[in-house]
Structure formats: C-alpha cells, structure tokens
Amino acid sequence: MNKVRMYTSAVCPYCIRAKALLQKRGVAAIEEIRIDLDPAQRHHMMEATGRRTVPQIFIGDTHVGGCDDLYALDARGGLMPLLRDAA
C-alpha cells in the first residue's frame, strides 16, 4: 500500500474525517505533519500544494488535496487504486 502523508492541525474536523475514510479503506499508518506545532511545516505545505488549509493529503507522490477532494476521489472509484499503486 502506498504511503499516506497528511498535513493536519489538532482542531481540524476535516482532518479527522479524512483520517477516518483512509482507515476505513485499510490505511494502517498515516504520517501526520502537524502544522500547528511547526510553522515551518505550514510554509512547506503551502509551497508543495499552493493551498493554506488542512488537511492536505498525499498518497505516495500524488497530492490528492483536502478532505472534500479525498471523498470525491473515493466516490469516483479512484482512491483504492491510488492506495494500491507502487510508491
């Protein structure tokens, strides 16, 4: 299964929702990068994604986007193949 990396903050309901969907789809480990604890990580996230909000989700090297993007990808049937692709 591809590695999942997610930029998050402690009080983000969308982060919780995104993690729940990923866990439901079999993701056992999510690398969380807490931007509320490390402002430099927020800057890095913004450079990598062009976005300011969390969560920002990466599956392997693919930037999926935020929570709504993740749910839309799942609804289109694209989440599981992306999770299974070789990293």
C-alpha positions as CSV (number, residue, x, y, z in Angstrom):
1,M,0.0,0.0,0.0
2,N,1.2,3.5,-0.9
3,K,2.5,5.7,1.9
4,V,0.0,8.3,3.1
5,R,1.2,11.7,4.3
6,M,-1.2,14.3,5.7
7,Y,-0.7,17.9,6.9
8,T,-3.0,18.4,9.8
9,S,-3.8,20.5,12.9
10,A,-5.2,19.5,16.3
11,V,-8.6,21.1,16.0
12,C,-9.5,20.2,12.4
13,P,-12.7,18.2,11.9
14,Y,-11.9,17.7,8.3
15,C,-8.6,16.1,9.2
16,I,-10.5,13.7,11.5
17,R,-13.0,12.9,8.7
18,A,-10.2,12.3,6.2
19,K,-8.3,10.0,8.5
20,A,-11.5,8.0,9.2
21,L,-12.1,7.4,5.5
22,L,-8.5,6.4,4.9
23,Q,-8.6,4.0,7.9
24,K,-11.9,2.6,6.5
25,R,-10.1,1.9,3.2
26,G,-7.4,0.0,5.0
27,V,-4.7,2.5,5.7
28,A,-3.0,1.4,8.8
29,A,-0.5,4.3,9.2
30,I,-0.8,7.9,8.2
31,E,2.3,10.2,8.5
32,E,0.8,13.3,10.1
33,I,2.6,16.6,9.8
34,R,1.2,19.0,12.4
35,I,1.4,22.5,11.0
36,D,0.0,23.9,14.3
37,L,3.1,22.7,16.1
38,D,5.7,23.6,13.5
39,P,5.1,26.8,11.4
40,A,7.9,25.9,9.1
41,Q,5.8,22.9,8.0
42,R,2.9,25.1,7.1
43,H,5.2,27.1,4.8
44,H,6.5,23.8,3.3
45,M,2.9,22.6,2.8
46,M,1.9,25.8,1.1
47,E,4.9,25.6,-1.3
48,A,4.1,22.0,-2.1
49,T,0.4,22.4,-2.6
50,G,-0.4,26.0,-3.2
51,R,-3.0,25.7,-0.5
52,R,-3.3,27.2,3.0
53,T,-5.9,24.9,4.6
54,V,-5.6,21.5,6.2
55,P,-5.8,18.6,5.6
56,Q,-3.6,18.4,2.6
57,I,-3.2,14.7,1.7
58,F,-0.5,13.0,-0.3
59,I,-0.8,9.3,-1.3
60,G,2.7,8.3,-2.5
61,D,3.9,11.3,-4.5
62,T,0.4,12.3,-5.6
63,H,-1.2,15.3,-4.0
64,V,-4.9,14.4,-3.5
65,G,-5.9,17.7,-2.0
66,G,-8.1,18.2,1.0
67,C,-10.9,16.2,2.7
68,D,-13.5,17.0,0.1
69,D,-11.1,16.1,-2.7
70,L,-10.4,12.8,-0.9
71,Y,-14.1,11.9,-0.6
72,A,-14.7,12.9,-4.3
73,L,-11.8,10.7,-5.4
74,D,-13.3,7.8,-3.4
75,A,-16.7,8.4,-4.9
76,R,-15.2,8.2,-8.4
77,G,-13.5,4.9,-7.5
78,G,-10.0,6.3,-7.7
79,L,-8.9,6.1,-4.1
80,M,-8.3,2.4,-3.8
81,P,-6.3,2.1,-7.0
82,L,-4.1,5.0,-5.8
83,L,-3.6,3.4,-2.4
84,R,-2.6,0.1,-4.1
85,D,-0.2,1.6,-6.6
86,A,3.5,1.1,-6.0
87,A,5.1,4.0,-4.2
